[in-house]
Amino acid sequence: MPSVALAVVRGVPLFELAAPSDVFGVDRNHLADPWYDFTVCTPDADRLSAWFPPDRLRDLDALATADTVIVPAVPDVDTPPPPDLVDAEDVAGGGQLEERHAADDCQCDRGHGR
């Protein structure tokens, strides 16, 4: 069964969690069997227990064992990601990842004179 892990840290808009949760978190064995093993990885499991079933919640270390890792958007692209998320992503990528800011990849003018 393919596994999908959704990385959730403080400040991620709830809307960003809805699409991956609906696509991968709802059992759709009528489309493909087996469907995905979906987990939500977060350092704040207590804060998310009202939104996700407890058996789906794991800490960020579980990103390392997922086949696919989803990292949702954040409200401010100029704010660096939390170090514990970067560390977990690096482990999940086998040390192959580099820290990047979404703003570095943006091709738009956000009023910063770029």
Residue pairs with C-beta under 8 A, 6 or more apart in sequence:
1 34
1 35
1 36
1 37
2 36
2 37
2 67
2 68
3 36
3 37
3 38
3 39
3 65
3 66
3 67
3 68
4 20
4 24
4 36
4 37
4 38
4 39
4 66
4 67
4 68
4 69
4 70
5 38
5 39
5 40
5 41
5 58
5 62
5 63
5 65
5 66
5 68
5 69
5 70
6 17
6 20
6 21
6 24
6 38
6 39
6 40
6 41
6 70
6 72
7 41
7 42
7 60
7 63
7 69
7 70
7 71
7 72
7 85
7 88
7 89
8 17
8 40
8 41
8 42
8 44
8 48
8 72
9 42
9 43
9 44
9 81
9 82
9 84
9 85
10 44
10 47
10 82
11 74
11 75
11 76
12 72
12 73
12 74
13 72
13 73
13 74
13 75
14 51
16 72
16 73
17 40
17 51
17 72
20 70
20 72
21 38
21 40
21 52
24 36
24 38
25 38
25 52
25 56
27 35
28 35
29 35
38 56
39 56
39 57
39 58
39 62
39 66
40 48
40 52
40 56
40 57
40 58
41 58
41 59
41 60
41 61
41 62
41 63
41 66
41 88
42 48
42 57
42 58
42 59
42 60
43 59
43 60
43 82
43 84
45 54
45 57
45 58
45 59
48 57
49 57
60 84
60 85
60 87
60 88
61 88
61 91
63 69
63 88
63 89
63 91
63 92
64 88
64 91
64 92
66 92
69 89
69 92
71 85
71 89
73 102
74 81
74 102
77 101
77 102
77 103
77 106
78 101
78 103
80 99
80 101
81 99
86 97
86 99
89 97
90 96
90 97
103 110
